[in-house]
Each structure stands twice: as C-alpha cells, then as structure tokens.
Amino acid sequence: MSNSADEQIALPVKPEQLSAAFERAFNSGSLKDIQQLFDPNAVRVLAPGEYQTGEEMWKSAEKTLPDRLPVTLSVRHIYTVEDTALMICDYVHEGTGSDGTHQRIEGTAADILRRGADGVWRCLISNPPGTSRA
C-alpha cells in the first residue's frame, strides 16, 4: 500500500490542507508520508488521559498501520491564531476487516496544528477521541 518512490504527498501550506494530505498518506499505507505531517514533538492521544510521543508513537503506528481500514476525513471547523490552529474533524474508517466482515468506525477528532519555520502545517496534538468523555 505504499506510494511509489517518485510519488510524494503535497505538504500543507494552509491548515485546511492538512486533512487531505493526512487522508492520502494514511490510505497509501506510507508511515514515512504520515510522519512528514507531524511535528517532531507531536503527541497522539489514544484515549482520554492516555497518549504516546516520539519513538513509542511511531513504533505503535508501524505495527497497526497495515491493519487499519481506509479513512475519510471531513473538516468541520478550523480556528487559526498565528502559527497555531485547532481543527475539528469527523472521520470514518470503513472497509472489510481482517475477519472478512464489514466494519465502520467513526468519531470526531480535535487536533492542534502548528506551522513550522518552513511554512508547512503539521499536527502537534493528534486527538482522535477528541469529543469522547473520559
């Protein structure tokens, strides 16, 4: 499921471009492409109060990415102040699971984005359970 060597994702130069870039990178199965869309100090929330950072986050993603269902993202809101943005985004993972049955997982994420010195917007806090109660 990886991109070919000469195919690259477009890095987002506007916060509203990040969701489409992430969707494409995720659905390609390329961990390298996904990593380009995250700040080096990124945090990924697994559940309220439970999170991963750094190498732990990427090792976990490397293990689980091949089994993930494709994702479709729909941005509800983006609120931007200078180099920081809050993105509220609905997501749907849908497809055939490893057991052969149809599966659908959906939710609403609340992510924090940051524009780097290179002008590229990246995810600083990835919070897929964004609206879940603890």
Buried (B, 14 or more C-beta within 10 A) or exposed (E): EEBEEEEEBEBBEEBBBBBBBBBBBBBBBBBEBBBBBBBEEBBBBBEEEEBBEEEEBBEEBEEEBEEBBBBEBEBEEBEBEEEBBBBBBBBBBEEEEEEEEEEEBEBBBBBBBBBEEEEBBBBBBBBBBBEBEE
